[in-house]
Amino acid sequence: MVTGKENKKKVCVAVIDSHAQLREMPVKQLENSGYTVLFQTGNGQDALQKLKENNRLPDVCLIEEDFATAKLLLEKHPDLKVLISSTADDRKSVTDMLKTGVSGYILKYADPNEMLTAVKVLSENKKYFSVGISGIATEYFKNQS
């Protein structure tokens, strides 16, 4: 019998946050929920190096607040599923991130379990956006079609 926890173990996540202490929280939360953290780092250049060193891309790459890193990683690895965690919920910030090709966007002040939900959704090749910005995301994607 395969349990949910065993299923999640196959999902690898990379965590990028310039604040090492803040980075520990999502790493612990992911690991405690049965996910594998492929690597964690503080910046985009180091993340690119770690992506090169690993024989695989993470299923999901969680990036805290760093829009430049998201853009950098997606330029080099367009298939990467990037989940942005940010406090920015204004139309311009959200739209700018969507233009770079992120697969998900969660608000930092949302329910802490939302990150786990978003990682699961992205690992299933779907998109995920916090309720607080879902209207902006829906409008953006409508205008793209």
C-alpha positions as CSV (number, residue, x, y, z in Angstrom):
1,M,0.0,0.0,0.0
2,V,1.3,3.4,-0.9
3,T,0.6,6.2,1.5
4,G,0.5,9.9,0.7
5,K,3.7,10.5,2.5
6,E,5.5,7.9,0.3
7,N,4.1,9.5,-2.8
8,K,5.3,13.0,-1.8
9,K,8.8,11.7,-1.2
10,K,9.2,11.5,-4.9
11,V,8.5,15.2,-5.2
12,C,11.8,17.2,-4.9
13,V,11.7,20.9,-4.0
14,A,14.4,23.6,-4.1
15,V,14.1,26.5,-1.6
16,I,15.7,29.8,-2.4
17,D,15.6,32.6,0.2
18,S,18.3,35.1,1.0
19,H,17.5,34.9,4.8
20,A,19.0,31.7,6.0
21,Q,16.9,31.6,9.2
22,L,13.7,32.2,7.3
23,R,14.6,29.6,4.8
24,E,14.7,26.9,7.6
25,M,10.9,27.3,8.1
26,P,9.7,26.1,4.7
27,V,12.5,23.5,4.5
28,K,11.4,21.9,7.8
29,Q,7.7,22.2,6.8
30,L,8.3,20.5,3.5
31,E,10.5,17.7,5.0
32,N,8.0,17.1,7.9
33,S,5.3,16.7,5.3
34,G,7.2,14.1,3.4
35,Y,8.8,16.1,0.6
36,T,12.4,15.9,-0.4
37,V,14.4,19.2,-0.3
38,L,16.8,18.8,-3.2
39,F,18.8,21.9,-2.1
40,Q,18.4,25.2,-0.4
41,T,20.4,28.4,-1.1
42,G,20.3,32.1,-0.7
43,N,20.6,33.4,-4.3
44,G,20.0,32.8,-7.9
45,Q,23.6,32.3,-9.0
46,D,24.2,29.6,-6.4
47,A,20.8,28.0,-7.4
48,L,21.9,27.9,-11.0
49,Q,25.2,26.1,-9.9
50,K,23.2,23.7,-7.8
51,L,20.8,23.0,-10.7
52,K,23.9,22.2,-12.8
53,E,25.4,19.9,-10.2
54,N,22.2,17.8,-9.7
55,N,21.3,15.3,-12.2
56,R,17.7,16.5,-12.2
57,L,15.6,19.6,-11.8
58,P,13.5,20.0,-8.7
59,D,9.8,19.3,-9.3
60,V,9.1,22.7,-7.7
61,C,11.4,25.6,-6.9
62,L,10.1,27.8,-4.0
63,I,11.6,31.3,-4.2
64,E,11.0,33.9,-1.5
65,E,10.4,37.4,-2.7
66,D,13.3,37.4,-5.2
67,F,11.7,38.2,-8.6
68,A,15.2,38.6,-10.3
69,T,16.1,35.0,-9.3
70,A,12.8,33.7,-10.6
71,K,13.4,35.4,-13.9
72,L,17.1,34.2,-14.1
73,L,16.1,30.5,-13.4
74,L,13.2,30.5,-15.8
75,E,15.4,32.0,-18.6
76,K,17.9,29.1,-18.2
77,H,15.3,26.4,-17.3
78,P,11.9,27.3,-18.8
79,D,10.4,24.0,-17.7
80,L,11.1,24.7,-14.1
81,K,8.0,25.0,-11.9
82,V,8.6,28.2,-9.9
83,L,6.5,29.0,-6.9
84,I,7.0,32.6,-5.7
85,S,6.2,33.4,-2.0
86,S,5.9,37.2,-1.6
87,T,4.2,39.9,0.3
88,A,3.6,41.9,-2.9
89,D,-0.1,41.6,-3.9
90,D,-0.3,44.7,-6.1
91,R,-1.4,44.2,-9.8
92,K,2.0,45.3,-11.2
93,S,4.1,43.0,-9.1
94,V,1.9,40.0,-9.7
95,T,1.6,40.7,-13.4
96,D,5.4,41.2,-13.8
97,M,5.9,37.8,-12.1
98,L,3.3,36.0,-14.3
99,K,5.1,37.5,-17.4
100,T,8.3,35.7,-16.3
101,G,6.5,32.4,-16.4
102,V,6.1,31.4,-12.8
103,S,3.7,28.5,-12.2
104,G,2.5,29.7,-8.8
105,Y,2.3,32.7,-6.5
106,I,1.5,32.5,-2.8
107,L,1.2,35.4,-0.4
108,K,3.5,35.1,2.7
109,Y,0.8,36.2,5.1
110,A,-1.6,33.4,3.9
111,D,-2.2,30.1,5.7
112,P,1.2,28.4,6.3
113,N,-0.2,25.2,4.9
114,E,-0.9,27.0,1.6
115,M,2.7,26.5,0.6
116,L,2.3,22.7,0.9
117,T,-0.9,22.8,-1.2
118,A,0.8,25.0,-3.8
119,V,3.9,22.7,-4.0
120,K,1.6,19.7,-4.5
121,V,-0.5,21.4,-7.2
122,L,2.6,22.6,-9.1
123,S,4.2,19.1,-8.9
124,E,1.0,17.9,-10.7
125,N,1.8,20.3,-13.6
126,K,-1.0,22.7,-12.6
127,K,-0.8,26.4,-11.5
128,Y,-1.6,27.8,-8.1
129,F,-2.3,31.3,-6.9
130,S,-3.3,32.6,-3.5
131,V,-6.9,33.8,-3.2
132,G,-5.7,37.4,-2.6
133,I,-4.1,37.5,-6.1
134,S,-6.2,35.0,-8.0
135,G,-8.3,37.7,-9.6
136,I,-5.2,39.4,-11.0
137,A,-3.9,36.0,-12.2
138,T,-7.2,35.1,-13.8
139,E,-7.4,38.4,-15.6
140,Y,-3.8,38.1,-16.8
141,F,-4.4,34.6,-18.3
142,K,-7.7,35.7,-19.9
143,N,-5.8,38.5,-21.7
144,Q,-3.1,36.1,-22.9
145,S,-5.5,33.8,-24.8
